[in-house]
Amino acid sequence: MYTVTLNNLKEGDRAVILNIGGQGEFRRRLLEMGFMPGSEILVERYAPLRDPIELLVKGSHLSLRREEAKLVTVDIIQ
């Protein structure tokens, strides 16, 4: 597997979440939305200006800003 941050993935890439950075409310919000270490994530698409990113996590469609996505470390699934 190849370890990167979530903002480096391309549309259609699948990955497994390794670590959620950040602190306080932001980190708690991601965990509540299903961003748990070990969860699989799919990059559905980017907005026209590449911000935000639409993701599929545990059957839910979520959007993250690129700055927020830099705090999530993932392993790309080949």
N, C-alpha and C positions, 0 to 999 in steps of 0.2 A: 504494500500500500504506500501511498504518497501523501505526506502530511503537509497541509497548507491552511491558510485561513479561509473562511467561507467567502469572502469578497473576491477571491482569486478563481473561483469556479466559473465555468462557462454554462450556458443554457444546456440543459439535458444531463449535466453531470450528477452523479449520485455519490454520496459520501456518508461516512459514519462520524457522528459528533464525538470528539475526544474531550474537549474542555470548553467551558464557558468562562470567559474573562469578565472583567468589569466588577462593579461593586453595587451594593445596596439595591435600590428599587429596580434598576435596569436588569441586573442579574436575576433577581427574583421574578420579574416579569417574563424573561425568556424561559426560565424553568417552568413557570405556570403554563406557558404556551406549548410545552412539550419538548423544548430543547434540552433533552437529558443526554448525558454521556451514554454512548452505545446506540442511540436512536439513528435510524437512517433518514437522510434528507435528500430531496431532489430539487435542483434549481429549475423551476418551471420557465421563467423568463425574466428579462431585465426590462425596466421602463425605457422609453426612447432615449433618455439621456443617461442610461445605465444606473439610475438611482430612483426608486428603490429596487430591490430584488424580490421577486415573488418565489416563495418556497413551498414545498409540500413536506410537512412533518407529521407523522402519525395520522395521515388522512385529512389533515387540516391545511388550508391554504393560508400562508402568512406572508407578510411583507416586512422586510428589514431595510433600513438605510445602509449604504455601503460602510459608513463609519461604524455602525453597530456590528456589521458582519465581520469586521476586522478583529473583533474580540472573540470570535468563535473559531476554535481550531478543529479541523476535520481530517480524516483519512479518506482520500478519493478511492472509490470502488472501481476497479478496472472492468 
